[in-house]
Amino acid sequence: MTIAPVQPASPPRAHPPARPQRVECGDRYEREDVAAFRTPGYSNTAFPPPAEREEGSARKWPRASVIIPAFNEEAAIMEVVHEVRDLMGNRAEILVVDDGSTDHTAQAATAAGARVVSIPENSGNGSAIKAGIRAATGEVVAFMDADGQHHAEDLGRLLDHAEDYDMVVGARRTASQASFGRKVANGFYNKIAGMVTGKKIEDLTSGFRVVRRSVAQEMVPLLPNGFSYPTTLTLACFRSGYSVRYVPFDAAKRIGKSKIKLVKDGPGFLMIMFKIITLYSPFKVFMSLATLPALLAIIGGIATVATAHDFGIISTLFLNAALVLIGLGFVSEQICAMRFERLQPRADGTGVPAHAAERAMEEVL
């Protein structure tokens, strides 16, 4: 993985020029004419210290690292970077994590003034987020999509609450959901997560959020490599007792085609979500499973008393099944608590190394 320095200047907005000639290296295009994407005024300088940052705006935000994972988003990435730079000037570190793109995403991001973190091969949205968190230097980290769905002005609204909350999440309004199917699915996911956490979850799967960097770094070993990182991050923050606020916003129509297919990825995501919920709150899962046999045991007992038929044996079997599930829930909850504590990095630097914790979580998820 290679990390390029930051380009903090704020030049006039520019659009990507015609594609440069690519130089083929093996089966991938590794070297390209980056100069063709250059926008006058950008320079490769380090992230400016606090004394050198712009202070003219009335909106005072913490020093932010804006992490934008991107996979083949050449068409939109320059506009996204420009919007963030126009809003925040030199107060933001813009990190574009190029997740093994085969187009000119990295070159366009560099030309737009972003610091590019390059991953050699496509490894997943969550993997790109983790790489960005490791490279970030700001007080808070902000996550945005590279496809133009998230506006910089809405990012400012999230940052307005970043001083008071450990995590601020952009909750998509119903009218701006990508499709009716996704609206129904996201509503279902929100309800399930709300039942597990005991909190109102307004948008479980939103990738538009701002998190304290210390909290994000703590959660890195827990995040999967796929698209389910927002779900994991939300449940982990609630499990750890961190404060979370939701800010509604209107998501724009994405530029280009979505990488997520509802029919293809929906069942897999539901299974991952079930695993995550079982990992973070297994007692509630087992209690829910125990409800049905417990009810059947009660109904059998009532039927035995009210009728001449004997349902005692069946009722006893259902009752035993319910008690076994409840007992498994108690044991699983204790195991979950120990695993969660073991995987979290400690303040003194002791405990399980981050890479070992990540491997352990990948085995679970």
matplotlib code that plots the C-alpha trace (Angstrom):
import matplotlib.pyplot as plt

x = [0.0, 1.3, 0.2, 0.6, 0.8, -2.0, -2.8, -4.6, -4.8, -8.2, -8.1, -11.0, -13.1, -12.1, -13.4, -11.5, -9.9, -9.8, -8.3, -4.5, -2.8, -2.5, 0.6, -0.2, 1.8, 1.0, -2.8, -3.5, -2.9, -0.4, 1.2, -0.7, -0.1, -1.1, -0.1, -3.1, -5.3, -3.5, -5.5, -3.5, -3.0, -2.8, 0.4, 1.7, 2.2, 1.7, -1.5, -1.3, -0.8, -3.6, -2.0, -2.0, -5.6, -8.3, -10.3, -12.6, -15.8, -18.3, -18.8, -16.0, -15.4, -12.8, -9.9, -11.3, -10.0, -12.5, -12.2, -13.7, -13.4, -13.5, -13.5, -13.7, -15.3, -13.3, -16.5, -17.4, -14.4, -13.1, -16.4, -16.7, -13.2, -13.8, -17.0, -15.3, -12.4, -14.7, -16.6, -13.7, -10.7, -7.5, -9.3, -9.8, -7.5, -9.1, -8.2, -9.3, -8.8, -8.4, -9.5, -7.8, -9.5, -8.9, -9.7, -8.2, -9.8, -6.4, -5.1, -8.3, -8.4, -4.7, -5.4, -8.4, -6.2, -6.8, -4.3, -4.6, -4.1, -3.7, -4.7, -3.2, -6.3, -10.0, -10.6, -13.9, -15.5, -14.8, -11.2, -10.8, -12.4, -10.0, -7.0, -8.3, -8.7, -5.2, -3.8, -6.0, -4.5, -7.6, -9.4, -12.4, -12.8, -15.7, -16.9, -18.4, -19.2, -17.3, -20.3, -21.8, -24.7, -23.3, -23.0, -20.3, -22.9, -24.5, -21.1, -20.9, -24.2, -22.7, -19.6, -21.7, -22.4, -19.0, -17.8, -20.7, -21.1, -18.8, -20.5, -22.8, -24.7, -26.4, -29.8, -31.3, -34.8, -37.3, -37.8, -34.1, -33.7, -32.2, -35.2, -38.4, -36.8, -33.9, -36.3, -38.2, -35.0, -33.4, -36.5, -36.5, -32.8, -33.4, -36.2, -34.2, -31.2, -33.4, -34.8, -31.3, -29.8, -32.9, -32.2, -33.9, -31.9, -32.8, -30.3, -28.3, -26.6, -25.7, -22.0, -22.2, -21.0, -18.4, -16.6, -14.0, -10.7, -9.9, -13.2, -12.8, -9.3, -10.7, -13.2, -10.9, -10.3, -14.1, -14.9, -15.4, -14.0, -17.3, -20.2, -21.5, -19.0, -21.7, -23.8, -20.9, -19.7, -23.2, -23.8, -20.2, -20.6, -23.9, -22.3, -19.4, -21.7, -20.6, -23.0, -24.6, -26.7, -28.6, -28.9, -31.4, -30.3, -31.4, -29.1, -28.5, -28.7, -25.4, -23.1, -22.5, -23.8, -24.2, -21.8, -24.6, -27.3, -30.4, -31.3, -27.7, -26.3, -29.5, -29.6, -25.8, -26.1, -29.0, -26.9, -24.0, -26.3, -27.6, -24.0, -23.2, -26.3, -25.6, -22.0, -23.0, -26.2, -26.7, -29.0, -31.7, -31.4, -31.7, -34.6, -36.4, -35.9, -37.1, -40.4, -42.1, -41.4, -42.3, -45.6, -46.3, -45.5, -48.0, -50.7, -50.1, -50.4, -53.7, -55.1, -54.3, -56.2, -59.1, -59.6, -59.6, -56.5, -53.0, -50.4, -48.1, -45.2, -45.3, -45.5, -42.6, -40.5, -41.3, -40.6, -37.2, -36.3, -37.1, -35.0, -32.1, -32.2, -32.4, -29.4, -27.4, -28.3, -26.8, -23.6, -23.3, -23.7, -20.7, -18.6, -19.5, -18.5, -15.1, -14.5, -15.5, -13.1, -10.3, -10.6, -10.6, -7.2, -6.3, -5.2, -1.8, -1.2, -1.5, -3.9, -4.4, -2.5, -4.7, -3.9, -4.6, -7.9, -8.9, -8.1, -10.3, -13.2, -12.9, -13.3, -16.5, -18.0]
y = [0.0, 3.4, 6.7, 10.0, 13.3, 15.9, 18.7, 21.3, 24.3, 25.4, 26.2, 26.9, 23.9, 21.8, 18.8, 15.7, 16.1, 13.5, 10.2, 10.0, 7.1, 4.2, 2.0, -1.6, -3.6, -7.2, -7.8, -4.4, -0.7, 0.2, 3.4, 6.3, 9.9, 11.7, 15.1, 15.1, 15.2, 18.0, 21.0, 24.2, 25.4, 22.0, 21.0, 18.0, 19.5, 18.0, 18.4, 22.0, 22.5, 24.2, 27.6, 27.5, 26.4, 28.8, 30.3, 32.6, 30.5, 31.0, 27.2, 25.8, 22.2, 19.8, 18.9, 16.3, 13.5, 12.9, 9.3, 8.5, 4.8, 4.5, 1.7, 2.7, 6.1, 8.2, 9.9, 11.4, 11.5, 15.0, 16.6, 15.0, 16.1, 19.7, 20.0, 19.0, 21.3, 24.2, 23.8, 23.2, 24.7, 23.6, 22.5, 19.0, 16.2, 14.4, 10.8, 8.9, 5.2, 3.7, 0.1, -1.5, 0.6, -0.3, 3.1, 6.6, 7.0, 7.5, 10.0, 12.0, 12.1, 13.2, 16.0, 17.2, 17.7, 14.5, 12.4, 8.9, 5.7, 2.9, -0.7, -3.0, -5.2, -4.7, -6.0, -4.5, -1.3, -2.1, -2.9, 0.6, 2.2, 0.5, 1.6, 5.2, 5.1, 3.9, 6.7, 9.5, 12.3, 14.4, 14.6, 13.1, 10.9, 11.4, 8.8, 9.7, 7.8, 8.5, 8.3, 11.7, 10.6, 12.6, 16.4, 18.4, 20.8, 17.8, 16.8, 20.2, 19.5, 16.3, 18.1, 20.7, 17.9, 16.2, 18.0, 16.7, 13.1, 10.2, 9.3, 11.4, 9.5, 10.9, 9.3, 9.2, 10.5, 8.1, 9.9, 9.8, 6.0, 4.4, 2.2, 0.9, -2.5, -0.9, 1.3, -1.7, -3.7, -0.8, -0.2, -3.9, -3.8, -0.6, -2.3, -5.5, -3.4, -1.2, -4.3, -5.6, -2.3, -0.9, 2.4, 4.0, 3.3, 5.7, 4.4, 1.3, 1.0, 4.6, 5.0, 8.8, 9.5, 11.3, 9.4, 10.5, 9.1, 7.4, 5.6, 4.6, 3.3, 1.2, -0.3, -1.2, -4.8, -5.3, -4.1, -6.6, -6.1, -6.0, -3.6, -4.3, -2.1, 0.6, -2.0, -3.3, 0.2, 1.2, -1.9, -1.7, 1.9, 1.2, -1.9, 0.2, 3.0, 5.7, 8.5, 8.5, 11.2, 10.9, 13.9, 13.5, 14.4, 13.8, 11.5, 12.4, 10.0, 8.2, 8.7, 5.4, 2.0, 0.7, -2.1, -3.6, -5.7, -6.2, -9.7, -11.0, -9.3, -9.0, -12.5, -12.4, -9.1, -10.4, -13.4, -11.1, -8.9, -11.9, -12.9, -9.4, -9.2, -12.6, -11.5, -8.2, -9.2, -13.0, -13.1, -11.2, -13.5, -16.7, -15.1, -14.5, -18.0, -19.3, -17.4, -19.8, -23.1, -21.3, -20.2, -23.7, -25.1, -22.7, -23.5, -27.2, -26.8, -24.8, -27.4, -30.2, -28.5, -27.4, -30.6, -34.3, -34.7, -35.0, -32.7, -32.9, -34.6, -32.3, -29.3, -30.5, -30.9, -27.4, -26.0, -27.8, -26.4, -22.9, -23.2, -24.6, -21.7, -19.2, -20.9, -20.8, -17.1, -16.4, -18.3, -16.7, -13.3, -13.9, -15.2, -12.2, -9.8, -11.5, -11.6, -8.0, -6.9, -9.0, -7.7, -4.0, -2.3, -1.1, 2.4, 1.1, -0.7, -4.2, -6.9, -8.6, -7.0, -5.3, -7.7, -10.7, -9.2, -8.5, -12.1, -13.3, -11.1, -12.3, -15.9, -14.9, -12.8]
z = [0.0, -0.9, 0.5, -1.3, 0.6, 0.9, -1.5, 0.5, -1.9, -3.2, -6.9, -9.3, -10.1, -13.1, -15.0, -16.0, -19.4, -22.1, -21.0, -21.4, -23.1, -20.7, -20.6, -20.2, -17.6, -17.6, -17.3, -15.7, -16.5, -13.8, -15.2, -16.6, -17.7, -14.4, -15.8, -18.1, -15.0, -13.3, -12.1, -11.8, -8.3, -6.5, -4.8, -2.9, 0.6, 4.0, 6.0, 7.3, 11.1, 13.0, 12.8, 9.0, 8.5, 7.3, 10.1, 8.2, 8.5, 11.3, 11.5, 13.6, 13.0, 14.4, 12.2, 9.9, 7.6, 4.9, 3.8, 0.3, -0.7, -4.5, -7.0, -10.6, -9.8, -12.3, -13.6, -10.2, -7.9, -9.0, -8.4, -5.0, -3.9, -5.3, -3.3, 0.0, -0.7, -1.6, 1.7, 4.1, 2.4, 4.1, 7.2, 5.8, 4.9, 1.9, 1.6, -1.5, -1.0, -4.5, -4.0, -6.9, -9.6, -13.2, -14.6, -13.8, -10.3, -8.6, -11.1, -11.1, -7.3, -7.2, -9.7, -7.8, -4.7, -2.7, -0.9, -2.5, -0.6, -3.1, -2.6, -5.3, -5.7, -5.0, -1.5, -0.5, 0.7, 4.4, 3.6, 2.0, 5.0, 7.3, 5.2, 5.3, 9.1, 9.5, 7.3, 8.7, 10.9, 11.8, 15.1, 13.4, 10.3, 7.9, 5.4, 2.1, -1.1, -4.2, -6.5, -5.9, -3.6, -0.6, -0.8, 1.0, 2.5, 4.2, 5.5, 7.1, 8.9, 10.3, 11.4, 13.3, 15.9, 15.8, 19.0, 21.1, 19.8, 19.2, 15.9, 13.7, 11.0, 7.9, 7.8, 4.3, 4.0, 2.6, -0.6, -1.5, -1.1, -4.2, -4.9, -3.4, -2.7, -0.9, 1.1, 2.3, 3.1, 4.9, 7.0, 7.9, 8.9, 11.0, 12.9, 13.6, 14.8, 16.9, 18.7, 19.4, 20.6, 22.3, 20.4, 17.5, 14.4, 11.6, 9.0, 9.8, 6.4, 5.7, 4.9, 5.3, 8.9, 11.0, 13.9, 16.4, 15.1, 18.4, 18.3, 14.6, 15.3, 18.2, 15.9, 13.0, 14.1, 14.3, 10.8, 8.0, 4.5, 2.7, 2.5, 6.0, 7.8, 8.6, 10.3, 12.3, 13.3, 14.4, 16.6, 18.0, 19.0, 20.8, 22.4, 23.7, 25.0, 22.6, 21.8, 18.4, 16.6, 13.3, 10.9, 8.1, 4.5, 0.9, -1.0, -4.6, -7.5, -7.9, -10.9, -12.6, -11.7, -8.2, -7.0, -4.8, -6.3, -4.1, -5.4, -5.5, -2.3, -0.2, 1.2, 1.9, 3.6, 5.7, 6.8, 7.7, 9.6, 11.5, 12.4, 13.5, 15.7, 17.2, 17.9, 19.6, 21.3, 21.3, 24.4, 22.6, 19.6, 21.7, 23.7, 20.5, 19.4, 22.8, 22.5, 20.2, 22.1, 25.4, 24.0, 22.7, 26.1, 27.7, 25.2, 25.7, 29.4, 29.1, 26.7, 29.1, 31.9, 29.8, 27.8, 28.5, 26.3, 27.9, 26.2, 29.2, 27.4, 24.4, 26.7, 28.7, 25.5, 24.3, 27.8, 27.9, 24.5, 25.6, 28.7, 26.7, 24.3, 27.2, 28.8, 25.6, 25.4, 28.8, 28.0, 24.6, 26.1, 28.4, 25.6, 23.5, 26.3, 26.7, 22.9, 22.5, 25.3, 24.0, 20.4, 21.4, 21.6, 25.1, 26.0, 27.3, 24.0, 25.5, 24.4, 21.2, 18.2, 15.7, 12.9, 15.1, 16.1, 12.5, 11.6, 14.5, 13.4, 9.8, 11.0, 12.8, 9.9]

ax = plt.figure().add_subplot(projection="3d")
ax.plot(x, y, z, "-o")
ax.set_aspect("equal")
plt.show()
